[in-house]
Amino acid sequence: MMSALPVKPGPHHSVSEWSGNNQQLSAAAQQERHVSRAIRQEGRSLRDSSNCQTIWDESDTSRRLSDRAWDVARWKEVLETCAQRVDEEMGALTLSKEQTEQALAATALRLEVSTECLTLRDGRRGYEHVTDPVDEQLKKEVALIERAQQVLQQHIDKAFELLCVLQEIRHRLTADIQDKLDALDIDMTCLSLTIKSPQISLKTNPTRIPSGSSTPQEWVQFSHNNVARAHEAMQASQQMREDTSLTRAQLQNELDIQRRATEFALRKRNHDEEQACSELEWQIRRTEDEVTEMESDIHGLDADLQAKTASLKLVHTRLENRTNRPGMDLCRDEVQYGLISEAHQLEATIVALKQKLSEAQLSLQKMKLHLARMLQDLSRKQEGLSLEQRSMNSRTRLASCSDKSPVLLVPLTNSSGRSDMQLLAQ
């Protein structure tokens, strides 16, 4: 085998080159150490400053979170106080509405009684069916009751509408309080987090502005508007309750005054009816007595007429018989003249008696007809008096309407069925 050739040696350097290389390496090492020391100093300075800045920023953020939580809690208390007042006002308005409904229901009895009285009095007949002050007062009473019903119903409708407004405002306040509770819970959770908390992690684009975000001014204005609307609605409700209470009292007074006026007219009319009945009964008794006497006198006249007719027959018979005297005895003597005079006197008396008998019979007939009319009128008057008394008896049911009995208070609830609205987070 052939032997291997020796490796070709590298280029040889001089001592000066060797020394320069050593100096270059030393200088580079020194330069790198200098740069390293500078970087280390800057890193330490950056660590110290960043640690201080981080501690400060965390402290400032915690302070801001605390201030924000205090603001939210303060507004939450304001809203809760306002919501409680709204609940109280809703209860008071509901009670006022129920009292107004009770007053409206009470007018039904008044209207029923007044209508019944008018219907009863329409049953009068003849001259008793007269438009008297009682009719006028009853019609005024019906018109007043109908107007009172209309006014009370208007107040009930307004109270219902206002209750709906208060209920809507209560829902707004409840939603706002719930939002404050949720925000307060989130901020308090953020305030409790530290770098050692297991819930922390890096998020994607955490510095974005969420859609629907509001400014602090808008946030304050929103709650302020809710409270302002609530106060405005409560003020309107209070004014409504005062107006309704005043209206109920005024209508009650007007109805009571009209009721007393109607009952006074009814009592006066009843008194007049009683007097008219008494007067007519007296006239009937006197007329019946007069009829009895007239019938007796007619019998007497008829008997006298019969007697006078018999006397006249006697005179006629005597005169006729004396005409049969013979010769010179057919003399116009005193007897003849006496009989003739007696005949004329009897004939005149009979004519007078017949005329008087005819007048008496006609008068008796008229008295009997008038007596029948008086009896019929008395019957109608008694019937009318009975209707008046029935009207007065029916109005005794109104005595309860004027009683000032206390209104029973019942526990009221809002639309959720609770005496106080409870928040979802509580």
VENMOJO-V950173 format. One record per residue. N is the residue number from 1. PSI is psi in whole degrees, -180 to 180 (999 if undefined). Layout:
BEGIN
<<N:PSI> <N:PSI>>
END
This chain:
BEGIN
<<1:152> <2:142> <3:146> <4:147> <5:145> <6:150> <7:143> <8:121> <9:151> <10:178> <11:144> <12:139> <13:158> <14:169> <15:-36> <16:-37> <17:-40> <18:-43> <19:-40> <20:-39> <21:-41> <22:-43> <23:-38> <24:-44> <25:-42> <26:-43> <27:-42> <28:-41> <29:-42> <30:-40> <31:-43> <32:-39> <33:-39> <34:-45> <35:-41> <36:-43> <37:-39> <38:-44> <39:-40> <40:-40> <41:-44> <42:-40> <43:-43> <44:-42> <45:-42> <46:-41> <47:-46> <48:-47> <49:-41> <50:-37> <51:-44> <52:-44> <53:-41> <54:-44> <55:-42> <56:-47> <57:-42> <58:-40> <59:-43> <60:-40> <61:-41> <62:-39> <63:-44> <64:-40> <65:-42> <66:-45> <67:-42> <68:-42> <69:-36> <70:-43> <71:-46> <72:-43> <73:-39> <74:-46> <75:-34> <76:-42> <77:-41> <78:-45> <79:-40> <80:-41> <81:-44> <82:-41> <83:-39> <84:-42> <85:-36> <86:-42> <87:-44> <88:-41> <89:-38> <90:-40> <91:-44> <92:-41> <93:-37> <94:-41> <95:-43> <96:-40> <97:-42> <98:-39> <99:-39> <100:-39> <101:-38> <102:-41> <103:-39> <104:-41> <105:-34> <106:-27> <107:-19> <108:-41> <109:-41> <110:-46> <111:-39> <112:-44> <113:-44> <114:-43> <115:-39> <116:-41> <117:-43> <118:-42> <119:-43> <120:-45> <121:-20> <122:-15> <123:-4> <124:151> <125:157> <126:-143> <127:-10> <128:-21> <129:78> <130:147> <131:98> <132:177> <133:-28> <134:-43> <135:-44> <136:-45> <137:-39> <138:-42> <139:-39> <140:-39> <141:-43> <142:-45> <143:-40> <144:-42> <145:-44> <146:-39> <147:-40> <148:-41> <149:-41> <150:-44> <151:-45> <152:-40> <153:-37> <154:-42> <155:-38> <156:-44> <157:-42> <158:-40> <159:-39> <160:-44> <161:-41> <162:-35> <163:-39> <164:-40> <165:-46> <166:-38> <167:-42> <168:-43> <169:-37> <170:-39> <171:-40> <172:-45> <173:-41> <174:-44> <175:-40> <176:-42> <177:-41> <178:-42> <179:-40> <180:-40> <181:-45> <182:-45> <183:-40> <184:-39> <185:-41> <186:-45> <187:-39> <188:-34> <189:-44> <190:-38> <191:-29> <192:-12> <193:144> <194:177> <195:-16> <196:-1> <197:138> <198:-13> <199:-9> <200:148> <201:165> <202:141> <203:160> <204:123> <205:60> <206:-17> <207:9> <208:156> <209:115> <210:147> <211:141> <212:10> <213:152> <214:159> <215:160> <216:-37> <217:-42> <218:-37> <219:-45> <220:-42> <221:-35> <222:-52> <223:-38> <224:-42> <225:-39> <226:-45> <227:-41> <228:-44> <229:-39> <230:-45> <231:-40> <232:-44> <233:-39> <234:-39> <235:-43> <236:-38> <237:-43> <238:-44> <239:-39> <240:-43> <241:-40> <242:-45> <243:-41> <244:-43> <245:-43> <246:-42> <247:-44> <248:-44> <249:-44> <250:-45> <251:-39> <252:-43> <253:-44> <254:-41> <255:-40> <256:-41> <257:-45> <258:-37> <259:-44> <260:-39> <261:-42> <262:-44> <263:-34> <264:-46> <265:-37> <266:-42> <267:-42> <268:-43> <269:-39> <270:-40> <271:-43> <272:-40> <273:-43> <274:-43> <275:-42> <276:-40> <277:-43> <278:-44> <279:-44> <280:-38> <281:-39> <282:-43> <283:-38> <284:-44> <285:-45> <286:-39> <287:-40> <288:-41> <289:-43> <290:-38> <291:-43> <292:-46> <293:-40> <294:-41> <295:-39> <296:-42> <297:-36> <298:-42> <299:-40> <300:-44> <301:-43> <302:-41> <303:-43> <304:-38> <305:-41> <306:-40> <307:-43> <308:-34> <309:-41> <310:-41> <311:-41> <312:-39> <313:-41> <314:-46> <315:-46> <316:-41> <317:-43> <318:-46> <319:-45> <320:-42> <321:-37> <322:-15> <323:-13> <324:5> <325:143> <326:153> <327:-136> <328:-12> <329:-11> <330:71> <331:141> <332:78> <333:-175> <334:-33> <335:-42> <336:-49> <337:-37> <338:-41> <339:-40> <340:-45> <341:-41> <342:-39> <343:-46> <344:-40> <345:-41> <346:-40> <347:-42> <348:-40> <349:-41> <350:-42> <351:-46> <352:-42> <353:-41> <354:-42> <355:-44> <356:-37> <357:-40> <358:-43> <359:-41> <360:-43> <361:-41> <362:-42> <363:-40> <364:-42> <365:-44> <366:-43> <367:-39> <368:-42> <369:-45> <370:-36> <371:-40> <372:-40> <373:-39> <374:-40> <375:-41> <376:-42> <377:-37> <378:-41> <379:-42> <380:-37> <381:-44> <382:-38> <383:-43> <384:-40> <385:-38> <386:-40> <387:-39> <388:-43> <389:-37> <390:-37> <391:-43> <392:-39> <393:-38> <394:-29> <395:-8> <396:-20> <397:-19> <398:-7> <399:-34> <400:-24> <401:-26> <402:-3> <403:136> <404:61> <405:143> <406:145> <407:130> <408:127> <409:131> <410:148> <411:133> <412:150> <413:156> <414:-170> <415:-21> <416:-5> <417:7> <418:152> <419:-29> <420:134> <421:126> <422:139> <423:153> <424:-32> <425:-8> <426:999>>
END
